[in-house]
Amino acid sequence: MNSLIIIITIISITIGIFIGALIVWFIYFWRRREIVDSLVKPEDVIGLSGTVEIPFDTNSKGKVRVNIKGSIVDLVSLTDESRQFEQGDRIFIIQVKGNKVWVVGEDSISQYNHWIINNE
């Protein structure tokens, strides 16, 4: 009876070690295939919409908040539009230069899309 318990214990431990090693091997290769890239490139930012956090206009800098790759990021912002952007306004990023973004109001994009649709 004792030898049967010892044999079952050895088999159980062997199977447990084998399955554990198999899971570790699977996770190892799964993580090697996963691409982790937290670097924010200009092409990741252009075309995103966000919210004004610090008001600005043509003559001053402000700050906008956008969601980039699942992270909330605040960016220094400028505009060529002749309007004042207030906190909470929705914006659209059209250009990146260095660590600054150029934005337009989302309403400007809507007007542009409306104009394109009506002139086709």
N, C-alpha and C positions, 0 to 999 in steps of 0.2 A: 504494500500500500504506500509506504514512504517513497519507494522508487518511482511509483506512478506520479506522485505529487511533484517529485524532483524533475521528472521528464516533462511534465506539463508546464512547470515553471520555466524550465530552460527553453522550451518551444515558445512560450508566451514572450519571454524576454527577447529572444531572437527575432520574432515577428515584430515586436514593438520597436526594436532598434532598426530593423530593415524599413519599416513604414516611416519612422521618424527621419531616417536618412533620405528616403525618397521624397518626403515633403520638403526637407531642407534643400535638396537638389532642385526641386521644382521651383521653389521660391527664389533661389539663387539665379537660375536661368530666366525666370520671369522678370526679375528686377534688372538684369542686364539688358533686356530688350526695351525696357521703359526708358524714354528720353526725358531727362530732367533738365530744363533750361529756364532759369529764372531771369536770364538777361533780357531786358526790354529793348527791343530794336525799334527804330523809327517806323518801320512798316507794320509793327504791332500796334502802334498808337494812332496812326493816320486812319481816319474814318470812324473812330470811336466817339460816342457821345458821352457827356458828363454833366456835372453841375458846378456852377460858379460858387466858390467858397469865399474868396476875397474879391470885392468889386473892382472893376477896371474899365478903361475906355481906350480910345486910340492913343492917348498921350501917357498912359500909365500901364504898369504891369499889375497883374492880379494872380489869382490861383484858382485852378479848377481841379475837381476830383473826378477820377475815372476808374473804372474797373478793368485792370489789365491782367489777363491770365489768372483770374480768380483773386487778385489782390487789389485792394483799394490804394490808389496812388494819387498824391497831390502834385500837380505840375505848375510851374510858372507859366503864365499865359499872356499873350498879346493879341491884338486884333487890328485889322485895317478897316473894320466897319465904323461908321460914324454914329455910334450909339454907346450908351452906358450899359454895361452888364452889371446886374445887381445880384446879390447873394440868392442862390436858389434857381437862377435862370439856367435853362438847358442850353448846352453848347455842342458844337460838332468840330472836331479837330481836323484841320485841312493841311497843316504843314508842321514839320518839326525841324528846328535849327538848334543844334547843340542840346542844351537842357531846357529849351523853351518851346512851347507849342503856340501855333497861331490858330485861332478859332473863329468861327462864325456862329451866330445864333441858329438854333434849330429851325426857327421860323424862316430864316433866309434859305435854308435847304428846301423847306416845303414850298416856298415861293418859286425857287428855281425849278424844282420838279414839276410844279403846276405849269410853269411857262414852257418847259420842254414838251409836256404832254399836249398842250394846246397848240404848239407850233409844229407838230409833226405832220 
